[in-house]
Amino acid sequence: MAPTTPSTSDFRHALGQFATGVTVVTAERAPGQVHGMTANSFTSVSLRPLLILICVAHQAQLLPLIQRQKRFGVSILREDQRALSEYFAQTVEDSQIERRLGIHYRWTETGIPLLEDALAHLACKVVSEQAAGDHTIFIGEVESLDVHEGKPLLYLCGNYRSLCS
Ligand SMILES: Cc1cc2nc3c(=O)[nH]c(=O)nc-3n(C[C@H](O)[C@H](O)[C@H](O)COP(=O)(O)O)c2cc1C
C-alpha cells in the first residue's frame, strides 16, 4: 500500500514538537525606518565562517526588503517580550503601538537595525538566497553579535513558553 502523504496539519503538529526560541528579524524599509518580522526558523549553520539561516515566507513584506538591502538583523527575544513577538507577527506597523510597547531600534555601523533590549543580537550580511517551496532561505554571515543576561522566550506546540512553565 502506498504511504499516505502527510497533510499540512500533520506537518505542523510534528514540527510543533520541536521547541525553538523566538526572534524578530529586522531590515531597513526606508532610510532610517525599520520593518520587523517574528521568526522562529532561525538556525545556526556554520562556525567557519559564522553563518546562520532564516526562512521568510514569499508573501512576507520582509522578503523584498532583505533582497534589496542584502542585510538583516536578528534579535532573540527575552521571556517577557511576548507582546513584541505578537506585534511583529502581524502586518500592520504603527508608531504609537511601538511607543506603547517600548520598542526602540539601534543601528550597526553597516546599517543593520536591531531591537533594543533583546536577549541577543546578530547583524548579518546575506551570502546566499534559495527559494524553497513557499519560503526563501537566506543564509547570513554574522558581522557582529552581542549577548545579554536573561532567559529566552520559547515557542512549542503553537504556544509561547518560558523555562519556568
Ligand atoms: C512564533 C512565530 C514564528 C514565526 N516564524 C516565521 C518564520 O520563521 N518565517 C516567516 O516567514 N514567518 C514566520 N512567522 C509569521 C510572521 O511573523 C507573520 O506572517 C508576519 O506577519 C509576516 O511579516 P510581514 O509583516 O513581513 O509580512 C512566525 C510567527 C510566529 C508567531
The ligand as a Gaussian input file, in Angstrom:
#p B3LYP/6-31G(d) Opt

LIG

0 1
 C        6.389000      32.339000      16.810000
 C        6.280000      32.722000      15.351000
 C        7.278000      32.362000      14.472000
 C        7.210000      32.710000      13.108000
 N        8.233000      32.349000      12.274000
 C        8.208000      32.724000      10.978000
 C        9.313000      32.412000      10.119000
 O       10.289000      31.829000      10.515000
 N        9.223000      32.823000       8.815000
 C        8.144000      33.504000       8.335000
 O        8.126000      33.850000       7.132000
 N        7.088000      33.817000       9.133000
 C        7.104000      33.449000      10.432000
 N        6.066000      33.785000      11.271000
 C        4.941000      34.525000      10.721000
 C        5.261000      36.018000      10.529000
 O        5.761000      36.608000      11.714000
 C        3.981000      36.773000      10.083000
 O        3.413000      36.129000       8.966000
 C        4.266000      38.225000       9.735000
 O        3.054000      38.928000       9.662000
 C        4.941000      38.395000       8.397000
 O        5.586000      39.622000       8.421000
 P        5.480000      40.782000       7.331000
 O        4.945000      41.939000       8.092000
 O        6.912000      40.964000       6.891000
 O        4.574000      40.363000       6.200000
 C        6.104000      33.434000      12.623000
 C        5.079000      33.824000      13.522000
 C        5.173000      33.467000      14.870000
 C        4.092000      33.893000      15.817000

